[in-house]
């Protein structure tokens, strides 16, 4: 289920998923991301798996409308949570076949660092 979702200006979508994710949950999350894309033009996504227990697929999971396409305005996706879910999440999201960079982290801090735009990172290390 979608436990929380938020838009952090200028372009970061955050969501916390817990328990078993259903097609209805997937629809809710993708709709929220697409609304953020319409507002910001392009977004970065931060997903937190908190007490995550997998997916409950049904026939709707095969619909293209339930999945973000590579050309939909997502620049990168960072995921953090229990590392035991990394292989299953990457399989479900078709990583490494997608053009959108997707990375999995053990901590939120590491995921947020990776998601930072290059211009922000350059300022952080400049003297």
Secondary structure as GFF3:
##gff-version 3
##sequence-region A 1 127
A	DSSP	beta_strand	2	8	.	.	.	ID=ss1
A	DSSP	beta_strand	12	22	.	.	.	ID=ss2
A	DSSP	alpha_helix	23	40	.	.	.	ID=ss3
A	DSSP	beta_strand	43	56	.	.	.	ID=ss4
A	DSSP	three_ten_helix	59	62	.	.	.	ID=ss5
A	DSSP	three_ten_helix	64	66	.	.	.	ID=ss6
A	DSSP	beta_strand	74	81	.	.	.	ID=ss7
A	DSSP	three_ten_helix	83	85	.	.	.	ID=ss8
A	DSSP	alpha_helix	86	92	.	.	.	ID=ss9
A	DSSP	beta_strand	101	105	.	.	.	ID=ss10
A	DSSP	alpha_helix	108	115	.	.	.	ID=ss11
A	DSSP	alpha_helix	118	125	.	.	.	ID=ss12
###
